[in-house]
Amino acid sequence: MNIAITFRQMNGTDSVKAYAHDKIAKLQKFLRQPMTAQVTLSQEGTSHACEVHVSSGPTHIHGSEAGDDVHAAIDLVVDKLEKQIRSHKGAHVTKKRRGPSAGEFAAQQPAGSQRGTRG
């Protein structure tokens, strides 16, 4: 796992660097291959922005968010990336297994044929 953190137009502190590293490192548990991430933290006026690009094998995911606080921006972008990884992984598994997605499966089932219901 390789995580590079860049600060633009702001002074970088060790605590912010450690916070960003810990949050981004948690994304590795959702990926099968080693992860490489580039994190860019910047400040425009009073707004802080966080931009992250994650590469793991053939998977490339990008997210950016802005917030009033640098910690809030990091949290928002990590949530966004986690959602993207879960979506990509679900689509990949469905494609690999050649089965219908959860929505398609639910649409195929008639309303009265639910198991476990008492009638």
ROVOLUM-348341 format. One record per residue: residue number from 1; x negated, z, y of N, C-alpha, C, CB in turn. Coordinates in nm, 2 decimals. Each point is the difference from the previous one (the first is absolute). Glycine has a CB too. Example, Ala and Ser with C-alpha at 12.3 -4.5 7.8 and 13.67 -1.06 7.14 Angstrom:
REM ROVOLUM-348341
    i  n_east    n_up  n_north  ca_east   ca_up  ca_north  c_east    c_up  c_north  cb_east   cb_up  cb_north
    1   -1.32    0.78    -0.57     0.09    0.00      0.12   -0.09    0.00     0.12     0.19    0.12     -0.12
    2   -0.15   -0.19     0.23    -0.09    0.00      0.11    0.08    0.08     0.11    -0.12   -0.22     -0.06
END
This chain:
REM ROVOLUM-348341
    i  n_east    n_up  n_north  ca_east   ca_up  ca_north  c_east    c_up  c_north  cb_east   cb_up  cb_north
    1   -0.09    0.00    -0.12     0.09    0.00      0.12   -0.09    0.00     0.12     0.19    0.12     -0.12
    2   -0.16   -0.21     0.21    -0.08   -0.02      0.12    0.09    0.00     0.12    -0.18   -0.13     -0.12
    3    0.17    0.22     0.21     0.09    0.01      0.12   -0.09    0.00     0.12     0.18    0.13     -0.13
    4   -0.16   -0.23     0.22    -0.08   -0.01      0.12    0.10    0.03     0.12    -0.16   -0.17     -0.10
    5    0.12    0.26     0.18     0.08    0.04      0.12   -0.07   -0.04     0.13     0.10    0.20     -0.14
    6   -0.03   -0.27     0.22    -0.05   -0.04      0.13    0.09    0.05     0.11    -0.09   -0.21     -0.10
    7    0.02    0.26     0.21     0.07    0.05      0.11   -0.02   -0.10     0.12    -0.03    0.24     -0.07
    8    0.14   -0.27     0.14    -0.01   -0.10      0.11    0.06    0.07     0.12     0.01   -0.20     -0.15
    9   -0.08    0.20     0.26     0.05    0.05      0.13    0.04    0.15    -0.01     0.08   -0.23      0.06
   10   -0.14    0.30    -0.15     0.02    0.15     -0.01   -0.12    0.06    -0.07     0.25   -0.03     -0.01
   11   -0.27    0.16     0.04    -0.11    0.07     -0.07    0.05    0.05    -0.14    -0.09    0.07      0.23
   12    0.01   -0.10    -0.33     0.04    0.04     -0.13   -0.06    0.14    -0.03     0.00   -0.24     -0.07
   13    0.09    0.32     0.01    -0.05    0.13     -0.04    0.00    0.01    -0.16     0.10    0.10      0.21
   14   -0.18   -0.01    -0.26    -0.01    0.01     -0.14    0.13    0.04    -0.07    -0.24    0.06      0.03
   15    0.32    0.02     0.05     0.13    0.05     -0.06    0.09   -0.12    -0.02    -0.03    0.23      0.11
   16    0.04   -0.32    -0.01     0.09   -0.11     -0.01   -0.05   -0.10    -0.11     0.06    0.02      0.25
   17   -0.19   -0.03    -0.25    -0.06   -0.09     -0.11    0.03    0.05    -0.14    -0.19   -0.06      0.16
   18    0.18    0.20    -0.17     0.03    0.06     -0.13    0.14   -0.01    -0.04    -0.19    0.15      0.03
   19    0.28   -0.13     0.07     0.15   -0.01     -0.02    0.03   -0.14    -0.04     0.04    0.17      0.17
   20   -0.09   -0.28    -0.10     0.03   -0.13     -0.04   -0.05   -0.04    -0.14    -0.01   -0.06      0.25
   21   -0.11    0.11    -0.28    -0.06   -0.03     -0.13    0.09    0.06    -0.11    -0.23   -0.01      0.11
   22    0.27    0.14    -0.09     0.08    0.06     -0.10    0.13   -0.06    -0.02    -0.11    0.21      0.05
   23    0.18   -0.25     0.05     0.13   -0.07     -0.01   -0.01   -0.13    -0.06     0.07    0.12      0.20
   24   -0.17   -0.20    -0.16    -0.01   -0.14     -0.06   -0.05    0.01    -0.15    -0.06   -0.09      0.23
   25   -0.02    0.19    -0.26    -0.05    0.02     -0.14    0.12    0.02    -0.09    -0.22    0.09      0.08
   26    0.32   -0.02    -0.04     0.12    0.02     -0.08    0.07   -0.12    -0.05     0.03    0.21      0.12
   27   -0.05   -0.32    -0.05     0.06   -0.13     -0.05   -0.06   -0.05    -0.13     0.04   -0.06      0.24
   28   -0.16    0.10    -0.27    -0.07   -0.04     -0.12    0.08    0.02    -0.13    -0.22    0.04      0.12
   29    0.29    0.07    -0.12     0.08    0.04     -0.12    0.11   -0.10    -0.03    -0.05    0.24      0.05
   30    0.09   -0.33     0.04     0.10   -0.10     -0.02   -0.06   -0.13    -0.04     0.14    0.11      0.16
   31   -0.28   -0.13    -0.15    -0.06   -0.12     -0.03   -0.08    0.01    -0.13    -0.02   -0.05      0.24
   32    0.01   -0.06    -0.31    -0.08    0.00     -0.13   -0.15   -0.02     0.02     0.21   -0.09     -0.11
   33   -0.24    0.01     0.20    -0.14   -0.03      0.02   -0.06    0.07     0.12     0.04   -0.22     -0.10
   34   -0.17    0.23     0.11    -0.06    0.08      0.12    0.04   -0.06     0.13    -0.20    0.05     -0.14
   35    0.21    0.03     0.23     0.06   -0.04      0.13   -0.11    0.00     0.11     0.22    0.10     -0.06
   36   -0.20   -0.20     0.15    -0.09   -0.01      0.12    0.10    0.00     0.12    -0.19   -0.13     -0.12
   37    0.16    0.21     0.22     0.09    0.01      0.11   -0.08    0.00     0.13     0.17    0.13     -0.14
   38   -0.11   -0.20     0.24    -0.06    0.00      0.14    0.11    0.06     0.09    -0.15   -0.21     -0.05
   39    0.11    0.32     0.11     0.09    0.07      0.09   -0.05   -0.01     0.14     0.07    0.16     -0.18
   40    0.02   -0.20     0.27    -0.04   -0.02      0.14    0.10    0.09     0.08    -0.09   -0.24     -0.03
   41    0.03    0.34     0.10     0.08    0.09      0.09   -0.04   -0.03     0.14     0.00    0.18     -0.18
   42    0.11   -0.20     0.26    -0.02   -0.04      0.14    0.09    0.07     0.09    -0.08   -0.22     -0.07
   43    0.05    0.22     0.20     0.09    0.07      0.10    0.02   -0.10     0.12    -0.09    0.23     -0.07
   44    0.22   -0.24     0.10     0.04   -0.08      0.12    0.08    0.09     0.09    -0.01   -0.22     -0.12
   45   -0.05    0.27     0.23     0.07    0.10      0.08    0.02    0.13    -0.07     0.12   -0.19      0.12
   46    0.01    0.22    -0.14     0.03    0.13     -0.07    0.04   -0.03    -0.14     0.07    0.10      0.21
   47   -0.06   -0.22    -0.25     0.04   -0.04     -0.14   -0.12   -0.02    -0.09     0.21   -0.11      0.09
   48   -0.20    0.16    -0.21    -0.10   -0.02     -0.10    0.05   -0.10    -0.11    -0.10    0.24      0.05
   49    0.01   -0.33    -0.09     0.04   -0.10     -0.10   -0.10    0.02    -0.12     0.09   -0.16      0.18
   50   -0.03    0.13    -0.30    -0.07    0.00     -0.12    0.02   -0.13    -0.08     0.01    0.26     -0.01
   51   -0.11   -0.33    -0.02     0.01   -0.12     -0.08   -0.08    0.01    -0.12     0.04   -0.13      0.21
   52    0.02    0.10    -0.33    -0.07    0.02     -0.13    0.02   -0.13    -0.08     0.04    0.25      0.00
   53   -0.15   -0.29    -0.06     0.00   -0.12     -0.09   -0.06    0.05    -0.13    -0.03   -0.17      0.18
   54    0.11    0.16    -0.29    -0.04    0.05     -0.13   -0.01   -0.12    -0.10     0.11    0.23      0.04
   55   -0.22   -0.23    -0.11    -0.03   -0.10     -0.11   -0.02    0.07    -0.13    -0.10   -0.16      0.17
   56    0.16    0.12    -0.27    -0.02    0.05     -0.13    0.02   -0.11    -0.10     0.08    0.23      0.07
   57   -0.19   -0.29    -0.11     0.01   -0.12     -0.09    0.07   -0.11     0.07     0.00    0.15     -0.20
   58    0.11   -0.21     0.14     0.07   -0.11      0.06    0.10    0.05     0.10    -0.03   -0.13     -0.21
   59    0.05    0.26     0.23     0.10    0.05      0.09   -0.06    0.03     0.14     0.12    0.10     -0.20
   60   -0.06   -0.15     0.30    -0.04    0.02      0.14    0.12    0.04     0.08    -0.19   -0.17     -0.02
   61    0.18    0.29     0.08     0.11    0.06      0.07   -0.05    0.04     0.14     0.11    0.08     -0.21
   62   -0.02   -0.11     0.31    -0.04    0.03      0.14    0.12    0.07     0.07    -0.15   -0.20      0.00
   63    0.11    0.30     0.08     0.11    0.07      0.07   -0.06    0.05     0.14     0.11    0.07     -0.22
   64   -0.03   -0.06     0.32    -0.04    0.06      0.12    0.12    0.07     0.07    -0.17   -0.19      0.03
   65    0.14    0.30     0.03     0.10    0.08      0.07   -0.06    0.06     0.12     0.11    0.05     -0.22
   66   -0.02   -0.01     0.31    -0.04    0.07      0.12    0.08    0.13     0.02    -0.07   -0.22      0.11
   67    0.01    0.32    -0.05     0.07    0.12      0.02   -0.06    0.08     0.12     0.05    0.01     -0.24
   68    0.01    0.10     0.27    -0.05    0.08      0.12   -0.13    0.07    -0.04     0.23    0.03      0.08
   69   -0.24    0.00    -0.21    -0.12    0.08     -0.05   -0.07   -0.09    -0.11     0.12    0.23      0.05
   70   -0.25   -0.21    -0.06    -0.07   -0.08     -0.10    0.04    0.04    -0.14    -0.20   -0.03      0.17
   71    0.22    0.16    -0.19     0.04    0.04     -0.13    0.14   -0.05    -0.04    -0.13    0.21      0.03
   72    0.22   -0.22     0.07     0.13   -0.06     -0.03   -0.01   -0.15    -0.03     0.10    0.17      0.15
   73   -0.18   -0.24    -0.08    -0.02   -0.14     -0.03   -0.06   -0.02    -0.14    -0.04   -0.05      0.24
   74   -0.05    0.13    -0.28    -0.06   -0.01     -0.14    0.11    0.03    -0.10    -0.23    0.07      0.09
   75    0.31    0.03    -0.07     0.10    0.03     -0.10    0.10   -0.11    -0.01    -0.02    0.24      0.06
   76    0.06   -0.30     0.05     0.10   -0.11      0.00   -0.06   -0.12    -0.08     0.10    0.08      0.22
   77   -0.22   -0.11    -0.19    -0.06   -0.12     -0.07   -0.02    0.02    -0.15    -0.11   -0.06      0.22
   78    0.08    0.19    -0.26    -0.02    0.03     -0.14    0.14   -0.01    -0.07    -0.20    0.15      0.05
   79    0.30   -0.10     0.01     0.14   -0.02     -0.05    0.03   -0.15    -0.02     0.07    0.22      0.10
   80   -0.10   -0.30     0.00     0.03   -0.14     -0.01   -0.08   -0.07    -0.11     0.05    0.00      0.25
   81   -0.17    0.04    -0.26    -0.09   -0.06     -0.11    0.05    0.04    -0.14    -0.19   -0.01      0.16
   82    0.22    0.14    -0.17     0.05    0.05     -0.13    0.13   -0.08    -0.04    -0.10    0.23      0.05
   83    0.19   -0.25     0.04     0.12   -0.08     -0.03   -0.03   -0.14    -0.04     0.12    0.14      0.17
   84   -0.22   -0.20    -0.10    -0.04   -0.14     -0.04   -0.06   -0.01    -0.13    -0.03   -0.05      0.24
   85   -0.05    0.15    -0.28    -0.07    0.00     -0.13    0.10    0.02    -0.11    -0.21    0.10      0.11
   86    0.31    0.00    -0.09     0.10    0.02     -0.10    0.09   -0.13    -0.02     0.00    0.25      0.06
   87    0.03   -0.31     0.05     0.08   -0.13     -0.01   -0.08   -0.10    -0.07     0.12    0.06      0.21
   88   -0.24   -0.08    -0.18    -0.08   -0.10     -0.06   -0.02    0.03    -0.15    -0.12   -0.04      0.21
   89    0.10    0.16    -0.24    -0.02    0.04     -0.14    0.12   -0.02    -0.08    -0.17    0.17      0.07
   90    0.29   -0.13    -0.01     0.13   -0.02     -0.07    0.03   -0.15    -0.03     0.08    0.21      0.11
   91   -0.11   -0.29    -0.01     0.02   -0.15     -0.02   -0.10   -0.05    -0.10     0.08   -0.02      0.24
   92   -0.20    0.07    -0.24    -0.10   -0.05     -0.10    0.04    0.04    -0.14    -0.17    0.02      0.17
   93    0.22    0.10    -0.19     0.04    0.05     -0.14    0.12   -0.08    -0.04    -0.09    0.23      0.04
   94    0.19   -0.25     0.04     0.12   -0.08     -0.03   -0.04   -0.14    -0.04     0.14    0.14      0.15
   95   -0.23   -0.20    -0.07    -0.04   -0.14     -0.03   -0.07    0.00    -0.14    -0.02   -0.05      0.25
   96   -0.07    0.15    -0.27    -0.08    0.00     -0.12    0.09    0.02    -0.13    -0.19    0.09      0.13
   97    0.29   -0.01    -0.11     0.09    0.03     -0.12    0.12   -0.10    -0.01    -0.06    0.24      0.02
   98    0.07   -0.33     0.08     0.10   -0.10      0.00    0.14    0.05    -0.01    -0.16   -0.15     -0.10
   99    0.18    0.27     0.15     0.13    0.07      0.00    0.07   -0.01     0.13    -0.08    0.15     -0.18
  100    0.20   -0.12     0.19     0.07    0.00      0.13   -0.04    0.12     0.08     0.19   -0.12     -0.10
  101   -0.18    0.11     0.23    -0.03    0.12      0.09    0.12    0.09    -0.02    -0.14   -0.14      0.17
  102    0.12    0.26    -0.11     0.10    0.11     -0.01    0.14   -0.05     0.06    -0.18    0.18      0.00
  103    0.17   -0.25     0.12     0.12   -0.05      0.06    0.07   -0.11    -0.08    -0.11    0.05      0.22
  104    0.03   -0.14    -0.28     0.06   -0.10     -0.08    0.07    0.06    -0.13    -0.17   -0.17      0.09
  105    0.10    0.27    -0.15     0.05    0.06     -0.12    0.14    0.07     0.03    -0.24    0.03     -0.08
  106    0.24    0.04     0.20     0.12    0.08      0.04    0.12   -0.10     0.02    -0.14    0.18      0.10
  107    0.10   -0.30    -0.04     0.11   -0.10      0.03    0.05   -0.06    -0.13    -0.11   -0.05      0.22
  108    0.03    0.05    -0.32     0.05   -0.06     -0.13    0.09    0.09    -0.08    -0.21   -0.13     -0.01
  109    0.20    0.26     0.03     0.08    0.09     -0.08    0.15    0.01     0.06    -0.21    0.13     -0.05
  110    0.31   -0.14    -0.04     0.13    0.02      0.05    0.03    0.14     0.04     0.07   -0.19     -0.15
  111    0.02    0.21     0.24     0.02    0.14      0.06    0.06    0.09    -0.11     0.04   -0.10      0.22
  112    0.03    0.06    -0.31     0.06    0.09     -0.10   -0.08    0.03    -0.12     0.21   -0.08      0.07
  113   -0.33    0.03    -0.08    -0.08    0.01     -0.12   -0.12    0.10     0.02     0.07   -0.23     -0.07
  114   -0.05    0.33     0.15    -0.10    0.10      0.02    0.00    0.10    -0.11     0.01   -0.03      0.25
  115   -0.12    0.06    -0.31    -0.01    0.10     -0.11    0.00    0.14     0.06    -0.13   -0.16     -0.14
  116    0.18    0.25     0.07     0.00    0.14      0.04    0.11    0.04     0.09    -0.24   -0.01     -0.03
  117    0.33   -0.08     0.06     0.11    0.04      0.09    0.12    0.04    -0.09    -0.09   -0.16      0.19
  118    0.17    0.25    -0.14     0.12    0.04     -0.08    0.12   -0.07     0.07    -0.11    0.23     -0.06
  119    0.19   -0.28    -0.03     0.11   -0.07      0.05    0.13    0.05    -0.02    -0.13   -0.18     -0.02
END
